[in-house]
Amino acid sequence: MASGIFLGRFQPFHNGHLEMVAKAQAEVDELIIVIGSAEKSFVEDNPFTAGERMTMILETIALSDWENIIVVPIRDLGRYGLWVHHLEDMLPKFSIVFSSDGPTIALFQEKGYRVKTFDMKNRQVLSGTAIREIMALGNPTWEEHVPLGTKKVINEIEGVDRVKHMRR
């Protein structure tokens, strides 16, 4: 059984992430979505808690026909060289890594993992940074760039106001 991991901060979980999860899920029997920087929240680059990000993803999964997806929050170590070992220690066994992050790709390839990347479409809008900037401006178009599960969570927690507050 092939198992893979998809790594991200998911601040917030957006349609670009959704597309990558759909592609990754189609290639493995089990997909582990790893929420990085789990200890970070209520700051400009990381306004949402690990629990909120997990709920965004779980709400989105619940609206899909996906199966065999695990969502796991992981704290940063602050030492990139130990990141692979840390994930090996904290996660079920995996053989494929799905990522678009250059340093992450290099680290896992160096350790002998198969790394799969996908073309990221519309990156100027489909990035957490861009979506948070739209939110900070009070522009409701941010909703077009996130799945329904994410939109629901952000609205329930008054996430737009939080993002605005973090930008002050």
GIQUI-V418597 format. One record per pair of residues at least 4 apart in sequence whose ideal C-beta (glycine too) atoms are under 8 Angstrom apart, sorted by sequence separation. I is the first residue (numbers start at 1). J is the second residue. D is the distance in Angstrom with one decimal. If there is no record, write none. Layout:
i-><I | I>
j-><J | J>
d-><D | D>
//
This chain:
i-><13 | 14 | 15 | 16 | 17 | 18 | 19 | 20 | 21 | 22 | 23 | 24 | 42 | 43 | 48 | 49 | 50 | 51 | 52 | 53 | 54 | 55 | 56 | 57 | 58 | 59 | 60 | 79 | 82 | 83 | 84 | 85 | 86 | 87 | 101 | 102 | 103 | 104 | 105 | 106 | 107 | 109 | 122 | 123 | 126 | 127 | 128 | 129 | 130 | 131 | 132 | 133 | 135 | 141 | 142 | 146 | 147 | 148 | 149 | 150 | 151 | 152 | 153 | 155 | 158 | 159 | 160 | 161 | 162 | 163 | 164 | 8 | 13 | 40 | 41 | 42 | 48 | 61 | 77 | 99 | 100 | 108 | 121 | 125 | 126 | 134 | 146 | 154 | 157 | 25 | 40 | 41 | 77 | 99 | 109 | 120 | 124 | 125 | 153 | 154 | 10 | 24 | 41 | 42 | 97 | 108 | 134 | 135 | 41 | 48 | 61 | 97 | 134 | 143 | 146 | 8 | 37 | 41 | 77 | 99 | 21 | 61 | 105 | 39 | 41 | 97 | 131 | 134 | 21 | 38 | 74 | 105 | 58 | 74 | 6 | 57 | 131 | 6 | 35 | 130 | 131 | 74 | 97 | 99 | 54 | 74 | 96 | 97 | 98 | 100 | 6 | 35 | 72 | 95 | 96 | 97 | 98 | 99 | 100 | 142 | 35 | 54 | 72 | 95 | 96 | 97 | 98 | 126 | 135 | 4 | 53 | 96 | 98 | 100 | 125 | 83 | 35 | 51 | 70 | 138 | 4 | 50 | 80 | 84 | 4 | 33 | 83 | 84 | 135 | 2 | 3 | 6 | 8 | 10 | 135 | 2 | 3 | 4 | 5 | 6 | 8 | 9 | 81 | 84 | 138 | 2 | 3 | 4 | 5 | 6 | 7 | 8 | 9 | 80 | 84 | 136 | 1 | 2 | 3 | 4 | 5 | 6 | 8 | 9 | 135 | 136 | 1 | 3 | 5 | 7 | 84 | 135 | 136 | 9 | 132 | 136 | 11 | 11 | 38 | 11 | 12 | 33 | 35 | 38 | 39 | 40 | 9 | 11 | 31 | 32 | 33 | 35 | 38 | 39 | 10 | 30 | 31 | 32 | 33 | 34 | 35 | 36 | 37 | 38 | 29 | 30 | 31 | 32 | 33 | 34 | 35 | 37 | 13 | 30 | 32 | 34 | 36 | 12 | 25 | 11 | 18 | 22 | 10 | 13 | 25 | 9 | 12 | 13 | 22 | 25 | 21 | 10 | 10 | 13 | 21 | 34 | 34 | 32 | 32 | 30 | 32 | 28 | 27 | 24 | 23 | 20 | 20 | 5 | 45 | 63 | 47 | 63 | 5 | 63 | 60 | 62 | 44 | 60 | 61 | 3 | 5 | 27 | 59 | 60 | 3 | 4 | 7 | 56 | 59 | 60 | 3 | 4 | 5 | 7 | 58 | 59 | 3 | 4 | 5 | 6 | 7 | 24 | 57 | 2 | 3 | 4 | 5 | 6 | 56 | 59 | 2 | 4 | 7 | 24 | 55 | 56 | 59 | 23 | 7 | 56 | 20 | 55 | 56 | 19 | 20 | 52 | 19 | 16 | 16 | 52 | 16 | 16 | 52 | 48 | 16 | 15 | 16 | 48 | 4 | 14 | 47 | 14 | 14 | 48 | 47 | 12 | 47 | 11 | 14 | 10 | 9 | 12 | 47 | 12 | 42 | 11 | 44 | 43 | 44 | 42 | 18 | 15 | 14 | 15 | 14 | 15 | 13 | 14 | 12 | 13 | 13 | 14 | 13 | 12 | 12 | 12 | 12>
j-><17 | 18 | 19 | 20 | 21 | 22 | 23 | 24 | 25 | 26 | 27 | 28 | 46 | 47 | 52 | 53 | 54 | 55 | 56 | 57 | 58 | 59 | 60 | 61 | 62 | 63 | 64 | 83 | 86 | 87 | 88 | 89 | 90 | 91 | 105 | 106 | 107 | 108 | 109 | 110 | 111 | 113 | 126 | 127 | 130 | 131 | 132 | 133 | 134 | 135 | 136 | 137 | 139 | 145 | 146 | 150 | 151 | 152 | 153 | 154 | 155 | 156 | 157 | 159 | 162 | 163 | 164 | 165 | 166 | 167 | 168 | 13 | 18 | 45 | 46 | 47 | 53 | 66 | 82 | 104 | 105 | 113 | 126 | 130 | 131 | 139 | 151 | 159 | 162 | 31 | 46 | 47 | 83 | 105 | 115 | 126 | 130 | 131 | 159 | 160 | 17 | 31 | 48 | 49 | 104 | 115 | 141 | 142 | 49 | 56 | 69 | 105 | 142 | 151 | 154 | 17 | 46 | 50 | 86 | 108 | 31 | 71 | 115 | 50 | 52 | 108 | 142 | 145 | 33 | 50 | 86 | 117 | 71 | 87 | 20 | 71 | 145 | 21 | 50 | 145 | 146 | 90 | 113 | 115 | 71 | 91 | 113 | 114 | 115 | 117 | 24 | 53 | 90 | 113 | 114 | 115 | 116 | 117 | 118 | 160 | 54 | 73 | 91 | 114 | 115 | 116 | 117 | 145 | 154 | 24 | 73 | 116 | 118 | 120 | 145 | 104 | 57 | 73 | 92 | 160 | 27 | 73 | 103 | 107 | 28 | 57 | 107 | 108 | 159 | 27 | 28 | 31 | 33 | 35 | 160 | 28 | 29 | 30 | 31 | 32 | 34 | 35 | 107 | 110 | 164 | 29 | 30 | 31 | 32 | 33 | 34 | 35 | 36 | 107 | 111 | 163 | 29 | 30 | 31 | 32 | 33 | 34 | 36 | 37 | 163 | 164 | 30 | 32 | 34 | 36 | 113 | 164 | 166 | 40 | 163 | 167 | 45 | 46 | 73 | 47 | 48 | 69 | 71 | 74 | 75 | 76 | 46 | 48 | 68 | 69 | 70 | 72 | 75 | 76 | 48 | 68 | 69 | 70 | 71 | 72 | 73 | 74 | 75 | 76 | 68 | 69 | 70 | 71 | 72 | 73 | 74 | 76 | 53 | 70 | 72 | 74 | 76 | 53 | 66 | 53 | 60 | 64 | 53 | 56 | 68 | 53 | 56 | 57 | 66 | 69 | 66 | 56 | 57 | 60 | 69 | 87 | 91 | 91 | 92 | 92 | 94 | 96 | 96 | 98 | 98 | 98 | 100 | 87 | 129 | 147 | 132 | 148 | 91 | 149 | 147 | 149 | 132 | 148 | 149 | 92 | 94 | 116 | 148 | 149 | 93 | 94 | 97 | 146 | 149 | 150 | 94 | 95 | 96 | 98 | 149 | 150 | 95 | 96 | 97 | 98 | 99 | 116 | 149 | 95 | 96 | 97 | 98 | 99 | 149 | 152 | 96 | 98 | 101 | 118 | 149 | 150 | 153 | 118 | 104 | 153 | 118 | 153 | 154 | 118 | 120 | 153 | 121 | 120 | 121 | 157 | 122 | 123 | 159 | 157 | 126 | 126 | 127 | 159 | 116 | 126 | 159 | 127 | 128 | 162 | 162 | 128 | 163 | 128 | 131 | 128 | 128 | 131 | 166 | 132 | 162 | 132 | 166 | 166 | 167 | 166 | 147 | 145 | 145 | 146 | 146 | 147 | 146 | 147 | 146 | 147 | 149 | 150 | 150 | 150 | 153 | 154 | 159>
d-><5.1 | 7.0 | 6.4 | 6.6 | 6.2 | 6.5 | 6.6 | 6.0 | 5.8 | 6.7 | 7.0 | 6.6 | 7.7 | 6.9 | 4.3 | 7.0 | 6.1 | 6.3 | 6.5 | 6.7 | 6.0 | 5.9 | 6.5 | 6.2 | 6.3 | 7.0 | 6.8 | 7.5 | 5.5 | 6.5 | 6.3 | 6.2 | 6.2 | 5.4 | 6.5 | 6.4 | 6.3 | 6.4 | 6.1 | 6.2 | 6.8 | 6.6 | 4.8 | 5.8 | 7.2 | 6.8 | 6.1 | 6.4 | 6.6 | 6.4 | 6.2 | 6.7 | 7.5 | 7.5 | 6.8 | 3.9 | 7.1 | 6.2 | 6.6 | 6.1 | 6.2 | 6.3 | 6.3 | 7.3 | 6.4 | 6.2 | 6.4 | 6.2 | 6.3 | 6.7 | 7.5 | 7.9 | 7.3 | 7.8 | 5.7 | 6.5 | 5.2 | 5.6 | 5.3 | 4.5 | 7.9 | 4.1 | 6.8 | 5.4 | 7.7 | 4.9 | 5.3 | 3.6 | 7.1 | 4.9 | 3.9 | 6.9 | 6.4 | 5.5 | 5.4 | 7.0 | 6.3 | 7.6 | 7.3 | 6.7 | 6.1 | 5.5 | 6.2 | 7.6 | 7.4 | 5.1 | 5.9 | 4.7 | 4.1 | 7.6 | 5.6 | 7.7 | 4.3 | 5.2 | 7.3 | 6.1 | 5.8 | 7.1 | 5.4 | 7.3 | 7.0 | 7.7 | 5.0 | 7.4 | 7.7 | 4.5 | 5.2 | 7.5 | 6.7 | 3.9 | 7.3 | 6.7 | 6.1 | 6.7 | 6.4 | 5.1 | 5.3 | 6.1 | 5.6 | 7.8 | 6.8 | 5.8 | 5.1 | 6.3 | 5.3 | 7.8 | 7.2 | 7.2 | 7.8 | 5.6 | 5.1 | 5.2 | 7.4 | 7.1 | 5.0 | 4.8 | 5.3 | 6.6 | 7.0 | 7.5 | 6.1 | 6.1 | 6.3 | 6.5 | 7.6 | 7.2 | 7.6 | 6.0 | 7.9 | 5.9 | 7.5 | 6.0 | 7.3 | 5.5 | 5.9 | 7.6 | 7.5 | 7.8 | 7.3 | 7.2 | 6.8 | 3.9 | 6.5 | 5.4 | 4.1 | 5.9 | 5.9 | 6.0 | 7.3 | 7.5 | 5.9 | 6.2 | 7.7 | 5.8 | 4.9 | 4.7 | 6.6 | 7.5 | 7.5 | 7.3 | 7.4 | 7.2 | 7.8 | 8.0 | 6.9 | 5.4 | 4.4 | 5.5 | 4.6 | 5.2 | 4.7 | 7.2 | 5.2 | 6.8 | 4.8 | 5.2 | 4.3 | 7.7 | 7.6 | 7.1 | 7.7 | 6.8 | 6.4 | 5.0 | 4.4 | 5.3 | 6.6 | 6.8 | 5.4 | 5.8 | 7.7 | 7.2 | 7.9 | 8.0 | 5.3 | 4.5 | 6.9 | 5.5 | 3.6 | 6.6 | 6.1 | 6.4 | 6.7 | 5.6 | 4.7 | 7.4 | 6.7 | 5.8 | 6.8 | 7.8 | 7.1 | 6.9 | 5.1 | 6.7 | 8.0 | 4.5 | 5.0 | 4.8 | 4.7 | 5.7 | 4.3 | 6.0 | 7.8 | 7.8 | 6.2 | 7.6 | 7.4 | 7.8 | 7.2 | 8.0 | 6.7 | 5.3 | 6.4 | 7.0 | 6.0 | 5.5 | 6.6 | 7.0 | 5.4 | 7.0 | 6.5 | 8.0 | 4.6 | 4.3 | 7.9 | 7.7 | 5.9 | 5.2 | 7.7 | 6.5 | 7.6 | 6.8 | 6.6 | 6.5 | 7.6 | 6.9 | 7.1 | 5.7 | 6.6 | 7.6 | 6.1 | 6.1 | 7.1 | 4.3 | 7.9 | 6.5 | 7.6 | 7.0 | 7.7 | 7.5 | 6.8 | 6.0 | 6.6 | 6.0 | 4.5 | 7.0 | 7.9 | 7.1 | 7.5 | 6.5 | 4.8 | 7.0 | 7.6 | 3.4 | 6.3 | 5.8 | 7.2 | 8.0 | 3.0 | 6.4 | 4.5 | 7.0 | 7.5 | 7.6 | 7.3 | 7.3 | 6.1 | 3.7 | 5.6 | 4.3 | 5.4 | 7.3 | 7.2 | 5.8 | 7.4 | 6.8 | 6.9 | 7.4 | 5.7 | 5.8 | 6.3 | 5.8 | 7.2 | 7.9 | 7.9 | 4.3 | 6.1 | 5.4 | 6.0 | 4.7 | 5.4 | 5.1 | 7.6 | 7.6 | 7.7 | 6.0 | 7.2 | 5.9 | 7.0 | 6.1 | 7.2 | 7.3 | 7.6 | 7.9 | 3.5 | 5.8 | 7.1 | 6.6 | 7.6 | 5.7 | 7.0 | 7.6 | 6.7 | 7.8 | 5.3 | 6.3 | 5.2 | 4.3 | 5.7 | 7.3 | 6.6 | 6.4 | 5.0 | 7.8 | 7.4 | 7.0 | 4.5 | 6.3 | 6.2 | 7.1 | 5.1 | 5.5 | 5.3 | 6.3 | 4.9 | 6.3 | 7.0 | 7.6 | 6.0 | 7.0 | 7.5 | 6.8 | 4.9 | 5.1 | 7.9 | 6.3 | 7.4>
//
